[in-house]
Amino acid sequence: MKALLVKDLLTLKGQAKSLLLVLAVWFIISFVNGSGLFFTSLSVIYGMLLPLTTLSIDEKSRVERYMMSMPVTRAELALSRYALGLLGLLALGVLGIGASLVIGDSLEEALGASAACFCLAVLLLGVTLPLVYKFGTDKARVVCIAVYMVTFLAVSFIAARFGIELDDLSGAFFLLPFLSLAVLALSAAVSLGIYKKREF
């Protein structure tokens, strides 16, 4: 698992300059708007895309078929992308807290925003990875966009239809970490099932 993480990190090394540039632009916009939440939400969601980037590169180079000849199990290969995603989310979540404090948010606001965005990103990661393993990065991208759009529109419609305000949902946010963990565990199980039957 450690070797796979190192491989993915080296793969992402070439993307480092682009990532830093994007984060710098987001920070400037957030600083001007005085919104630490803007920076935190976008940076954490970007962290969710890191394993998808490595998957896309591996898929194009077809490196996974060569990995199967090495002492690497399918389970390790499948779960290493979850580990990479969680590490990326944690790192960018901490960065989001620091940026929010610089922008002017209180520590409580910064921690709350980072925790909520982290959990939401974990949910999205849990939904996305099985789809990528099943359909490949190109097809899964279209499916994911459709799933996210339908979910967003459904939530917006229900909130508008029944007059639900964001403040009314404050209690539900306490359930978000547990929901994220449940979805992540289910997602990992589904991904393992897909990967065991996958042909390279």
Sequence and secondary structure as in RCSB ss.txt:
>XXXX:A:sequence
MKALLVKDLLTLKGQAKSLLLVLAVWFIISFVNGSGLFFTSLSVIYGMLLPLTTLSIDEKSRVERYMMSMPVTRA
ELALSRYALGLLGLLALGVLGIGASLVIGDSLEEALGASAACFCLAVLLLGVTLPLVYKFGTDKARVVCIAVYMV
TFLAVSFIAARFGIELDDLSGAFFLLPFLSLAVLALSAAVSLGIYKKREF
>XXXX:A:secstr
 HHHHHHHHHHHHTTHHHHHHHHHHHHHHHHHHT HHHHHHHHHHHHHTHHHHHHHHHHHHTTHHHHTTSS  HH
HHHHHHHHHHHHHHHHHHHHHHHHHHHHT  HHHHHHHHHHHHHHHHHHHHHHHHHHHHH HHHHHHHHHHHHHH
HHHHHHHHHHHHT  GGGGGGGGGGHHHHHHHHHHHHHHHHHHHHHH   
